Amino acid sequence: MDTIYQRTETLLGKEKVNSLKEKRVLIFGLGGVGSYVLEALARVGIGNMMIVDKDVVDITNINRQIIALHSTIGRPKVEVAKERIMDINPKITVTARQEWVTQENISSFFQEEIHYVIDAIDDVSAKICIIQECNKRGIPCISCMGTGNKLDPMAFKIEDIFKTNTCPLAKIMRKKLKEIGISKQKVLFSTELPKKSLDTSVIGSVSFVPSVAGLLIASEVVKEL
């Protein structure tokens, strides 16, 4: 177990790696973005994590979600993700909650000290709840904007939401946040125009776009912590 983070310590130093082991991170959403955020944070040495997702693994998740396999179809995402993290490092403390995020339950996710929050869910109202709660509590939070119908992983940027462009979801979020008096929020967004889906009933995705978004978010979280 002492050698797991040897290569990381070579870059960051033992003191900083030990510091990461003491941090507690809260991740909302374990889809194409969130599952890769979780993977990267576990492999860099974050010692405590809470993961929140209501969904079960679906066969359509296999094209982009690291926890989605034929063997995990039908199982709760938080359950599969926790098992994977414990297999990476059984010393990590993982709290798994299979729940939707609502205005009524948002405060329940913050009963313990949280050092960083990642919003990787799609629902606008839930994203607003998360950002608002973090803003109220003074907890750093990064929110992921749209990654669907995109093909260029090089188009992602991390910026304040009021400096974003192009992304339709960011436009909606800017308006909603302005309405509730929040004037600053770190987000990951894409400057790529969404592609027109061949099937308008679903949002298109590929393996190398949401995964890159997740890894970029993980990088930002680690650098800040």
C-alpha positions, 0 to 999 in steps of 0.5 A: 500500500505504501507504494501506490502513490510513489509516482505521484509523490515524485511529482507533488512531494510526500507532504502534499500527497499526505495532505490529499489523504486528509481531504474530503470531496463530494461528487454529484453525478457518476456519468461520463464526467463524474465517473472519471473525476472519481477515478482520477481523484482516487488514483491521486490519493484523495482519502475521503469521498462522498458519491451521489447518483440515483441511477443504475448502470444502463447498456447505453452508458458503456460507450463513455462511463468507466464504471459501465460494463456488461457485468455492471448493467442494472446495478446502482452506479454508486455501488459499482463506483464504491467497489471500484474505488475500494479496489484501487485503494481500500484505505479510501473512505467512500460514502455512497448515496443513491439519491436525487438532489433536491432543494429539500435534501441538499443540506443533508449532503453537507453534515460533515466537513467538505473541502471541495464539491464537484457538480457533474449532473445534468439537471439544471435545478439540481445544479443550482441547488448544489451551487447555492448550497456551496456558495452559502457554506463557502465551499469551493465548487466546480460545475460541469457544463454540457459535454453532449453532442461534442467531438472536440476534447481540446475545446474544454476550458475552466472559467468563471461562468459569467465569462463563458460562451457557446455552451447552451447549458452555461447560458441557462445557468448564467441566467438562473444564477444571476436571478438568485444573486450569485455572481461567480462560479467556476465551471468547465465548459466547451467552446465547441458548437454542439453537433446536430444529433442524428437522433434528436430523442437522445444526446450524442456522446463519445468516449473521449469527450466526457472523460477528458472533461472529468480528468480536467476537473479532477486536475483543477480540484487537486491543484486547488486542494 
